[in-house]
Amino acid sequence: MNGNKKFIFIGGLLILIVGIIIGLGNLILFQRNCQYNGKTYKQGEGFKSSDGCNTCSCTKGKVACTLMACPQNVVANYNCDGKKTISATFITGEAKEVVPGEMPIPTGSVQLKLSDGRNMTLNQTISADGGRYANEDESFIFWDKGNSTFVMEGNKTTYQNCGVVRE
């Protein structure tokens, strides 16, 4: 009887050891990291692709990415009163999920080149009508309302009656 108990104990111990070895092997096999653009990502980790609009994930040591077409930036040039000009590059932001009952969060931006030599990037802000882009303290606002495009600095309109230049 005593010999049977030792045999059962040793058999059980061997099964436990084999299970641990298999478990560690699976952990090593399935928990491999991925390399992408010089960075290391962990198993299951998601991240942005190098194009900035698709997403990737690390699975079993391999990177898999979505292959959606990326939105293109749109450039518009404007002639304004007083022989002023604006060159605007509209940059499409990343779509964010809208929470029911909450205001949507704009994520686009515009890069402006003004005829007075200033260059700036403004973030899109909430607007009930047209595209509204502003600096952080909203002292500089670029409005694009269909046929009416203008710039407000403080309470003064500094670029007005701006029309798109058709090429």
N, C-alpha and C positions, 0 to 999 in steps of 0.2 A: 504494500500500500504506500509506504513511504517513497519507494522508487517511482510510483505512478505520479505522486504529487510533484516530485522534482521534474519529471518529464513534462507534466502539464505546465508547471511554472516556467521551465526553460522554453517550451513551445510558445507560451503566451508572451514571454519576453522577446523571443525572436520575431513574432508577429508585430509587436509594438515597435521594435527597432526598424524592421522593414517598412512599416507604415510611416515612421518618422523620416526615413531616408527618401521614400517616395514623395512625401509631403514637401520636404526640403527641395527635392529635385523639381517638383512642380512650381514651387515658389521661385526658384532660380529661373526655370524655363519661362514662366509666365509673368515674371516681374522684371523683365529686362527694360532698361532705359532706351530712349531714342535720341538720336542726334539730328538736329535740323537747324540749318543756318548758324552753325557754331555754338548752339545751345543744347543743353541736355534736358530732356523731359522724362518724367516718370510714367510708368505704366498707367494708362487711363487718363492721363493729363491732357486737357485740351488747350489749344493756343492758336493765335492768328497765323495765317500763312504769310509768306513774304510779300504777296501782292496786296496785303492789307484788308482784303474784303472777304476772302475765304477763311474757313477754319480747318484746323488739323487736330488729330489726336494720336496718341502713342498707344499701340496695341501690339503686344508680344515682340517688342523691339523694332517694330516697323511703323513708319509715319503714314497716315492716310489723311488726305485732304479733300474737301469739297472742291468742285470744279465749276462754280458758277461764274458767269461773265461779270466782270467788275464794272460798276458804273463809271462812265467817263466824265471828266471835268468839262465844264462848259465855259467858254470865254466869250464875253460880250464887251464891245467897245461902245462908249457913249460920247456924244457931243452935247455940251451943256451951254447955257447962256454964258456970255462973257468970254467966249472962245476957250472955255475950260473943257477938259476931257477926263474921262474915267475909263480905265481898263479893269474889268472885273473877271476874275476866275472863280466860278462857283464850284465848290467842292461838296460832293454828295456825302452826307454823314452816314453812319451805321444806323440801320433801323433798330429802334428800341420798342419793346413790347409796351403797349399802352394799357395801363391799369384802368378798369372801368371806373368812371367817376372822377378820374384824375386828368389833368391837362397833359397832352403829349409833350415829350421833351425833344425839342429840335436838336439835331446833332450835326448839321451842315455848317459850312463856313464860306467866306468869300475873301479872296486876296485882292486888294485894291492897289492900283497904281494911279495916283492923281497927277494932273498936269502941273501942280505946284511942287512936284518932286517927292511927295510923301508916298510911302508904301506901308501897307498895314494888312493884317489879317484880322477879320472880325468873325465872331461866332454868331450863328443864326439864333434868333430869339423868338419868343412866342409872338405871333401876330394874327389878328383876326382877318387881315386883308393884305395879301401880297407877301413878299419876302422882306424880312426885317433882320438886319445884321448890326451888332453893336459891340463896342468895347466894354470892358468890365463895369465901368461906372456909368455907362450909357451917355457919356458926354459926346460921343461920335456915333451917329447912326446912319447907315446906308439903307435906303428904302428902294425896293424894286416892286412897283405896283402896276404891272402890265405896261401901259404906255407912259406911266409917270414914274420916273426914277429921279431921286434927289438925295442930297446929303444934308444932315442937320448936325451942327456943332453947337452944343449948348442949346439955346433957344433960337439960333439963327440958321437959316437955310443958306449954305455956302456954295453948293452946286445945285442948280435948279433947271427945270425944263430939259432934262437930259433925255435924248433920244438915241436909240440903238443905231449904230452905223451899219448900214447894209452893204456888204461887199459883193 
